[in-house]
Amino acid sequence: MNSSSYIAALEISGGAVLVFALLTLWRRDVKANVRMLRLQGVSLACVAGVLALHQHDLGLAVTAVLVLSVKGFVAPELLHRVVRRDPRSRETAPLVNVPASLVTAAALIVISYAVSTKIIALAPSPPTRLVPIGVATILVGYFMLVTRRRAVSQIIGLLLVDNGIALVTFLLTAGVPLIVELGASLDVLLVVVVLQVLLANMRERLGTTDLDQLRELRD
């Protein structure tokens, strides 16, 4: 892979990670957000794959396959099964509406570039110049985590944060050891499995996964 194609592929795949995070703020349909999460996982795996091809690193290539499997297919599929059983899988009244959410996301992107300038200056290179994209993905994930009311949406926000952290790690360290990514991926998978069981029990016993309604039941 020559230098120009390497940089282009890295920018496209890294930018796609942030784009799909922004699309989760734009869409209120939880099913659509699960699809965005799946595509984001595929994009993250592409980042690792591009780095592996450029560095001829077999371990990083295996890591890319692992990320693709867990974050691109398994975790989203588990969430999709939960959402598929819920006929009301839509954010009807998020704490922040869609236009305001997108404006806030734009501000978070600006902040990400502002706080990442010193990091880029330490070791300027094509991967480190994309670090603000990873930081912005983390901030967008946190924003979704605190502004959405459905439990599944908050899980998606948590996974966006995890994907952003993984992207920053790939870009700053040119990948992580396979054993580290294996442990992190298994942790993510375990969290999703546990939350899937909890959400299924909540829906069966209470008939909803809307956190505001659950608070009213508690009160």
C-alpha atoms as a printed R data frame, in Angstrom:
    type eleno elety resid chain resno       x       y      z
1   ATOM     1    CA   MET     A     1   0.000   0.000  0.000
2   ATOM     2    CA   ASN     A     2   1.575   3.282 -1.118
3   ATOM     3    CA   SER     A     3   1.581   6.400  1.015
4   ATOM     4    CA   SER     A     4  -1.268   8.259 -0.681
5   ATOM     5    CA   SER     A     5  -3.676   5.311 -0.685
6   ATOM     6    CA   TYR     A     6  -2.732   4.516  2.926
7   ATOM     7    CA   ILE     A     7  -3.548   8.055  4.079
8   ATOM     8    CA   ALA     A     8  -6.783   8.159  2.059
9   ATOM     9    CA   ALA     A     9  -7.992   4.799  3.383
10  ATOM    10    CA   LEU     A    10  -7.113   5.769  6.948
11  ATOM    11    CA   GLU     A    11  -8.930   9.104  6.683
12  ATOM    12    CA   ILE     A    12 -12.035   7.566  5.126
13  ATOM    13    CA   SER     A    13 -12.333   4.718  7.624
14  ATOM    14    CA   GLY     A    14 -11.516   6.956 10.602
15  ATOM    15    CA   GLY     A    15 -13.933   9.638  9.429
16  ATOM    16    CA   ALA     A    16 -16.652   7.017  8.987
17  ATOM    17    CA   VAL     A    17 -16.375   6.123 12.683
18  ATOM    18    CA   LEU     A    18 -17.321   9.696 13.609
19  ATOM    19    CA   VAL     A    19 -19.992  10.003 10.903
20  ATOM    20    CA   PHE     A    20 -21.854   6.959 12.160
21  ATOM    21    CA   ALA     A    21 -21.656   8.321 15.715
22  ATOM    22    CA   LEU     A    22 -23.266  11.556 14.512
23  ATOM    23    CA   LEU     A    23 -25.966   9.605 12.682
24  ATOM    24    CA   THR     A    24 -27.008   7.980 15.955
25  ATOM    25    CA   LEU     A    25 -27.809  11.471 17.252
26  ATOM    26    CA   TRP     A    26 -29.731  12.302 14.101
27  ATOM    27    CA   ARG     A    27 -31.928   9.170 14.136
28  ATOM    28    CA   ARG     A    28 -34.509   8.533 16.851
29  ATOM    29    CA   ASP     A    29 -35.275   5.013 15.694
30  ATOM    30    CA   VAL     A    30 -33.327   2.692 17.997
31  ATOM    31    CA   LYS     A    31 -33.217  -0.006 15.292
32  ATOM    32    CA   ALA     A    32 -31.512   2.449 12.944
33  ATOM    33    CA   ASN     A    33 -29.050   3.363 15.685
34  ATOM    34    CA   VAL     A    34 -28.123  -0.285 16.128
35  ATOM    35    CA   ARG     A    35 -27.394  -0.424 12.387
36  ATOM    36    CA   MET     A    36 -25.224   2.692 12.715
37  ATOM    37    CA   LEU     A    37 -23.355   1.009 15.576
38  ATOM    38    CA   ARG     A    38 -22.760  -2.030 13.378
39  ATOM    39    CA   LEU     A    39 -21.377   0.110 10.556
40  ATOM    40    CA   GLN     A    40 -19.197   1.993 13.014
41  ATOM    41    CA   GLY     A    41 -17.733  -1.290 14.239
42  ATOM    42    CA   VAL     A    42 -16.938  -2.258 10.644
43  ATOM    43    CA   SER     A    43 -15.284   1.137 10.088
44  ATOM    44    CA   LEU     A    44 -13.194   0.726 13.236
45  ATOM    45    CA   ALA     A    45 -12.057  -2.682 12.020
46  ATOM    46    CA   CYS     A    46 -11.098  -1.061  8.701
47  ATOM    47    CA   VAL     A    47  -8.862   1.409 10.574
48  ATOM    48    CA   ALA     A    48  -7.047  -1.495 12.223
49  ATOM    49    CA   GLY     A    49  -6.888  -3.331  8.897
50  ATOM    50    CA   VAL     A    50  -5.372  -0.353  7.074
51  ATOM    51    CA   LEU     A    51  -2.727   0.026  9.784
52  ATOM    52    CA   ALA     A    52  -2.001  -3.714  9.596
53  ATOM    53    CA   LEU     A    53  -1.528  -3.618  5.824
54  ATOM    54    CA   HIS     A    54   0.705  -0.560  6.017
55  ATOM    55    CA   GLN     A    55   2.893  -2.034  8.766
56  ATOM    56    CA   HIS     A    56   2.700  -5.658  7.553
57  ATOM    57    CA   ASP     A    57   1.683  -6.614 11.084
58  ATOM    58    CA   LEU     A    58  -0.039 -10.020 11.342
59  ATOM    59    CA   GLY     A    59  -1.033  -9.486 14.977
60  ATOM    60    CA   LEU     A    60  -2.749  -6.224 14.102
61  ATOM    61    CA   ALA     A    61  -4.540  -7.945 11.217
62  ATOM    62    CA   VAL     A    62  -5.896 -10.554 13.618
63  ATOM    63    CA   THR     A    63  -6.955  -7.716 15.924
64  ATOM    64    CA   ALA     A    64  -8.862  -6.139 13.027
65  ATOM    65    CA   VAL     A    65 -10.716  -9.410 12.440
66  ATOM    66    CA   LEU     A    66 -11.512  -9.607 16.157
67  ATOM    67    CA   VAL     A    67 -12.856  -6.040 16.207
68  ATOM    68    CA   LEU     A    68 -14.929  -6.763 13.104
69  ATOM    69    CA   SER     A    69 -16.411  -9.884 14.684
70  ATOM    70    CA   VAL     A    70 -17.235  -8.455 18.121
71  ATOM    71    CA   LYS     A    71 -17.999  -4.793 17.422
72  ATOM    72    CA   GLY     A    72 -19.223  -5.142 13.869
73  ATOM    73    CA   PHE     A    73 -21.435  -8.202 14.205
74  ATOM    74    CA   VAL     A    74 -21.846  -9.937 17.572
75  ATOM    75    CA   ALA     A    75 -22.558  -6.988 19.903
76  ATOM    76    CA   PRO     A    76 -24.903  -5.175 17.455
77  ATOM    77    CA   GLU     A    77 -26.725  -8.437 16.736
78  ATOM    78    CA   LEU     A    78 -27.377  -8.971 20.454
79  ATOM    79    CA   LEU     A    79 -28.795  -5.441 20.722
80  ATOM    80    CA   HIS     A    80 -30.836  -5.981 17.562
81  ATOM    81    CA   ARG     A    81 -32.489  -9.012 19.143
82  ATOM    82    CA   VAL     A    82 -33.536  -6.903 22.126
83  ATOM    83    CA   VAL     A    83 -34.896  -4.083 19.956
84  ATOM    84    CA   ARG     A    84 -36.701  -6.460 17.603
85  ATOM    85    CA   ARG     A    85 -38.956  -7.591 20.462
86  ATOM    86    CA   ASP     A    86 -39.869  -4.026 21.414
87  ATOM    87    CA   PRO     A    87 -42.579  -2.477 19.189
88  ATOM    88    CA   ARG     A    88 -41.897   0.966 20.706
89  ATOM    89    CA   SER     A    89 -38.194   1.096 19.896
90  ATOM    90    CA   ARG     A    90 -38.075   4.830 19.277
91  ATOM    91    CA   GLU     A    91 -36.806   7.830 21.218
92  ATOM    92    CA   THR     A    92 -40.007   9.864 21.463
93  ATOM    93    CA   ALA     A    93 -38.753  12.573 23.833
94  ATOM    94    CA   PRO     A    94 -34.968  12.723 24.332
95  ATOM    95    CA   LEU     A    95 -33.674  15.241 26.838
96  ATOM    96    CA   VAL     A    96 -32.154  17.232 23.939
97  ATOM    97    CA   ASN     A    97 -33.926  17.365 20.571
98  ATOM    98    CA   VAL     A    98 -32.252  16.394 17.303
99  ATOM    99    CA   PRO     A    99 -31.311  19.889 16.003
100 ATOM   100    CA   ALA     A   100 -29.829  20.891 19.364
101 ATOM   101    CA   SER     A   101 -28.018  17.556 19.572
102 ATOM   102    CA   LEU     A   102 -26.378  18.098 16.180
103 ATOM   103    CA   VAL     A   103 -25.344  21.639 17.112
104 ATOM   104    CA   THR     A   104 -23.866  20.316 20.356
105 ATOM   105    CA   ALA     A   105 -22.052  17.572 18.421
106 ATOM   106    CA   ALA     A   106 -20.525  20.216 16.144
107 ATOM   107    CA   ALA     A   107 -19.304  22.099 19.220
108 ATOM   108    CA   LEU     A   108 -17.858  18.862 20.638
109 ATOM   109    CA   ILE     A   109 -15.940  18.279 17.399
110 ATOM   110    CA   VAL     A   110 -14.442  21.772 17.601
111 ATOM   111    CA   ILE     A   111 -13.469  21.150 21.229
112 ATOM   112    CA   SER     A   112 -11.890  17.823 20.249
113 ATOM   113    CA   TYR     A   113  -9.668  19.466 17.664
114 ATOM   114    CA   ALA     A   114  -8.741  22.222 20.125
115 ATOM   115    CA   VAL     A   115  -7.685  19.845 22.914
116 ATOM   116    CA   SER     A   116  -5.852  17.458 20.556
117 ATOM   117    CA   THR     A   117  -3.479  19.985 18.990
118 ATOM   118    CA   LYS     A   118  -0.733  19.383 21.560
119 ATOM   119    CA   ILE     A   119  -0.992  15.619 21.088
120 ATOM   120    CA   ILE     A   120  -0.634  15.990 17.335
121 ATOM   121    CA   ALA     A   121   2.308  18.374 17.763
122 ATOM   122    CA   LEU     A   122   4.214  15.759 19.790
123 ATOM   123    CA   ALA     A   123   4.332  13.283 16.910
124 ATOM   124    CA   PRO     A   124   2.759  14.621 13.709
125 ATOM   125    CA   SER     A   125   1.817  11.778 11.378
126 ATOM   126    CA   PRO     A   126  -1.239  10.686  9.358
127 ATOM   127    CA   PRO     A   127  -2.641   8.554 12.238
128 ATOM   128    CA   THR     A   128  -2.107  11.137 14.986
129 ATOM   129    CA   ARG     A   129  -3.737  13.847 12.875
130 ATOM   130    CA   LEU     A   130  -6.937  11.786 13.081
131 ATOM   131    CA   VAL     A   131  -6.898  11.613 16.883
132 ATOM   132    CA   PRO     A   132  -9.471  14.465 17.183
133 ATOM   133    CA   ILE     A   133 -11.939  12.219 15.352
134 ATOM   134    CA   GLY     A   134 -11.553   9.581 18.062
135 ATOM   135    CA   VAL     A   135 -11.867  12.161 20.837
136 ATOM   136    CA   ALA     A   136 -14.999  13.589 19.184
137 ATOM   137    CA   THR     A   137 -16.498  10.087 18.971
138 ATOM   138    CA   ILE     A   138 -15.919   9.624 22.698
139 ATOM   139    CA   LEU     A   139 -17.598  12.944 23.512
140 ATOM   140    CA   VAL     A   140 -20.554  12.213 21.214
141 ATOM   141    CA   GLY     A   141 -20.964   8.838 22.918
142 ATOM   142    CA   TYR     A   142 -21.030  10.456 26.356
143 ATOM   143    CA   PHE     A   143 -23.518  13.037 25.096
144 ATOM   144    CA   MET     A   144 -25.820  10.296 23.814
145 ATOM   145    CA   LEU     A   145 -25.380   8.398 27.066
146 ATOM   146    CA   VAL     A   146 -26.714  11.289 29.169
147 ATOM   147    CA   THR     A   147 -29.424  12.642 26.837
148 ATOM   148    CA   ARG     A   148 -31.280   9.537 25.648
149 ATOM   149    CA   ARG     A   149 -33.999   7.969 27.770
150 ATOM   150    CA   ARG     A   150 -34.272   4.439 26.468
151 ATOM   151    CA   ALA     A   151 -31.966   1.909 28.045
152 ATOM   152    CA   VAL     A   152 -30.877   0.495 24.667
153 ATOM   153    CA   SER     A   153 -29.937   3.994 23.469
154 ATOM   154    CA   GLN     A   154 -27.774   4.472 26.538
155 ATOM   155    CA   ILE     A   155 -26.065   1.140 25.865
156 ATOM   156    CA   ILE     A   156 -25.364   2.341 22.318
157 ATOM   157    CA   GLY     A   157 -23.878   5.530 23.778
158 ATOM   158    CA   LEU     A   158 -21.621   3.437 26.002
159 ATOM   159    CA   LEU     A   159 -20.448   1.395 23.020
160 ATOM   160    CA   LEU     A   160 -19.781   4.593 21.055
161 ATOM   161    CA   VAL     A   161 -17.483   5.708 23.869
162 ATOM   162    CA   ASP     A   162 -15.703   2.346 23.769
163 ATOM   163    CA   ASN     A   163 -15.280   2.548 19.987
164 ATOM   164    CA   GLY     A   164 -13.891   6.077 20.284
165 ATOM   165    CA   ILE     A   165 -11.364   4.956 22.868
166 ATOM   166    CA   ALA     A   166 -10.353   2.045 20.632
167 ATOM   167    CA   LEU     A   167  -9.923   4.419 17.675
168 ATOM   168    CA   VAL     A   168  -7.676   6.783 19.657
169 ATOM   169    CA   THR     A   169  -5.644   3.805 20.849
170 ATOM   170    CA   PHE     A   170  -5.153   2.484 17.313
171 ATOM   171    CA   LEU     A   171  -4.121   5.902 16.021
172 ATOM   172    CA   LEU     A   172  -1.712   6.791 18.829
173 ATOM   173    CA   THR     A   173  -0.037   3.431 19.277
174 ATOM   174    CA   ALA     A   174  -0.452   2.041 15.730
175 ATOM   175    CA   GLY     A   175  -2.526  -0.748 17.212
176 ATOM   176    CA   VAL     A   176  -2.637  -2.631 20.488
177 ATOM   177    CA   PRO     A   177  -1.319  -6.093 21.365
178 ATOM   178    CA   LEU     A   178  -3.730  -8.855 20.398
179 ATOM   179    CA   ILE     A   179  -4.133 -10.082 23.976
180 ATOM   180    CA   VAL     A   180  -5.149  -6.582 25.119
181 ATOM   181    CA   GLU     A   181  -7.751  -6.188 22.376
182 ATOM   182    CA   LEU     A   182  -9.018  -9.702 23.056
183 ATOM   183    CA   GLY     A   183  -9.561  -8.831 26.713
184 ATOM   184    CA   ALA     A   184 -11.251  -5.527 25.856
185 ATOM   185    CA   SER     A   185 -13.506  -7.149 23.254
186 ATOM   186    CA   LEU     A   186 -14.539  -9.900 25.638
187 ATOM   187    CA   ASP     A   187 -15.341  -7.256 28.278
188 ATOM   188    CA   VAL     A   188 -17.544  -5.393 25.800
189 ATOM   189    CA   LEU     A   189 -19.248  -8.610 24.759
190 ATOM   190    CA   LEU     A   190 -19.866  -9.595 28.383
191 ATOM   191    CA   VAL     A   191 -21.379  -6.193 29.161
192 ATOM   192    CA   VAL     A   192 -23.714  -6.406 26.159
193 ATOM   193    CA   VAL     A   193 -24.813  -9.952 27.044
194 ATOM   194    CA   VAL     A   194 -25.560  -8.971 30.654
195 ATOM   195    CA   LEU     A   195 -27.451  -5.855 29.577
196 ATOM   196    CA   GLN     A   196 -29.393  -7.874 27.020
197 ATOM   197    CA   VAL     A   197 -30.603 -10.224 29.759
198 ATOM   198    CA   LEU     A   198 -31.470  -7.293 32.049
199 ATOM   199    CA   LEU     A   199 -33.417  -5.490 29.325
200 ATOM   200    CA   ALA     A   200 -35.342  -8.646 28.461
201 ATOM   201    CA   ASN     A   201 -36.300  -9.070 32.122
202 ATOM   202    CA   MET     A   202 -37.286  -5.398 32.404
203 ATOM   203    CA   ARG     A   203 -39.557  -5.643 29.387
204 ATOM   204    CA   GLU     A   204 -41.106  -8.912 30.567
205 ATOM   205    CA   ARG     A   205 -41.864  -7.667 34.094
206 ATOM   206    CA   LEU     A   206 -42.465  -3.948 33.560
207 ATOM   207    CA   GLY     A   207 -43.417  -3.730 29.893
208 ATOM   208    CA   THR     A   208 -40.993  -0.904 29.081
209 ATOM   209    CA   THR     A   209 -37.337   0.061 28.914
210 ATOM   210    CA   ASP     A   210 -37.979   3.805 29.074
211 ATOM   211    CA   LEU     A   211 -35.964   5.012 32.061
212 ATOM   212    CA   ASP     A   212 -38.324   7.893 32.848
213 ATOM   213    CA   GLN     A   213 -41.249   5.519 33.153
214 ATOM   214    CA   LEU     A   214 -39.180   3.223 35.344
215 ATOM   215    CA   ARG     A   215 -38.376   6.144 37.653
216 ATOM   216    CA   GLU     A   216 -42.092   6.892 37.916
217 ATOM   217    CA   LEU     A   217 -42.733   3.283 38.906
218 ATOM   218    CA   ARG     A   218 -40.093   3.586 41.605
219 ATOM   219    CA   ASP     A   219 -41.589   6.839 42.919
